[in-house]
């Protein structure tokens, strides 16, 4: 699941920084930049984007003015030095987050994660995604989501535990969870499970295919919300 981004900001340093941050996230295919609102609107009219990073203060029109003229419902992350805009942003349903300058990678990635999560949970995305390709040694191996019981992390590797085999790949659970359907949930810092494969859940563990896996205290509330 690759996504595309557009940043509209008259500060070339901000554009460069956002594009640099985008290059560090494997789920982002590309990021284009526009130095003013008119160029940005032309790009939005000519192609679709999955995230728009929009400067609040632009020389030719402000961010709010552009929001009213945006041709589609692309999710928007506002870039602003005006902390008070956080309250006003609730008037614009397309705004999913805002970043107050100076921009940090943590702020940026928080916004990207929101888009990735919403796409992962959309019916269209889940109907089209049936499998994932992962690198196992020098091979790209296709793993069907329905065949996965649980995924375990050890050091820099993850282990996909299937019915009759286990596949190892150099990945992190944090990146992997964004690529999985919504029936997969993280239950521990070292485990992601396929909820369709759970046998039972007790106070601090669950069972899948006769394997007992621990439930971390910080993940338990989200797990219980998913199953009730």
Residue, then its C-alpha position, 0 to 999 in steps of 0.5 A: x500500500x503505497x501513498x502519494x503526498x503533496x506539500x504546498x509551502x512557500x518556504x523551500x526549506x519546509x518543502x525539502x524537509x517534508x520531502x526528506x521525511x517522506x523518503x524515510x517512510x517505506x509506505x510513501x511512493x513520492x512527494x511533490x512540492x508546490x511553492x504557492x497555492x495556485x500551483x498547488x491547486x493545479x497539481x490537485x486538479x491534475x492528479x490525486x494525492x493521499x495526503x496534502x501538507x498545507x502551509x497555513x500562511x501562503x503569499x497568494x492565498x491563505x490555507x483556509x482559502x485554498x481548503x475551500x477551493x480544493x477539488x477533492x477530499x484529500x486528507x490535509x495536514x496543516x503546517x502552521x505557526x499559529x497554535x490557535x488554528x487547532x480549534x478552527x481546524x475542526x470546521x474543515x473535515x478534511x483536516x486530519x492533523x496539524x503540525x506546529x513549526x518547527x516541524x519534527x519527524x514525530x509530528x510528521x509520522x503521526x499524521x502519516x500513520x492516521x492516513x495509513x490506518x484509515x486506508x487500511x480499514x477502508x472496505x475498498x482497500x481490504x477487498x483488494x489486498x489479499x496478500x503481502x510480499x516479503x523478502x526472505x533471504x534473497x527471495x520475495x515470498x507471497x504470504x496470504x493474510x488468511x494463512x497467518x496465525x500470528x507474527x513475532x518480532x525478534x531483534x530486527x526480524x519478524x517471523x510469520x507463523x503459518x499453518x505448517x511453516x514459518x517465514x522470516x523477514x527483515x522488518x519491524x512490527x511498527x511498519x508491518x502493522x500499517x500493511x495488514x488488514x484490520x483483523x490484525x492487531x498488535x497485542x504485545x511489543x513482540x506480537x501481532x495476531x490474526x483475530x480470525x485465528x484466536x481460540x480464546x482470550x484470558x486475563x493476560x494471554x490468548x491462544x492461537x493454534x495451541x500457542x499461548x501469547x502474552x497480552x501487553x497491558x498497553x495493548x489490552x484495551x484496544x484488543x478488547x474494543x476490537x472483539x466486543 
